[in-house]
Amino acid sequence: MKNLTLDRRGFLATTALAGTAFLPAATVARASDGGGYVFEVTKTEDEWRAILTNDQYDILRDNGTEWPGSSAYWDDYAEGAFHCAGCDLHVYDSEWRVELDKGWVFFAHAQPNAVLTDIDKAANYSMNPDNKRTLMEVHCRRCGGHMGHIVNIERQMVHCINGTSLNRKTKST
């Protein structure tokens, strides 16, 4: 058995995904390759780089992962609406936050029609070639930006999201 570095993908790869058969069937190709799905918001690489920080670009456009505990939101449970940092689509609400001390932002649900899922082939094949567990990626439905994964933690299916992919806005009453 190979030793895995416990980075986010390693952590997710060790998480059982029982129940993924019950996830929605909609999938999306990686944000970087398009895969035939036409997103409402499309930009050239230069246009994305002009509006995103380097960290946001790495996560949203190159399917990267932030370091555990590096996002401003991971342990900040203030109320608000979470929007995609790439296209400003309202994707999550604070009322669906799940408190897990794992270093990322967790939600029980996304907003309706806000995210699409995909199989994370990077984690499945290149990162873990001897153990072909499937990880489900979460992407913004409007721009295709990679946000995180759907995982089973403590017997809960949750959205494990890179806080860097989000902008929190105060909810108006």
Disulfide bonds with the S-S distance in Angstrom:
none
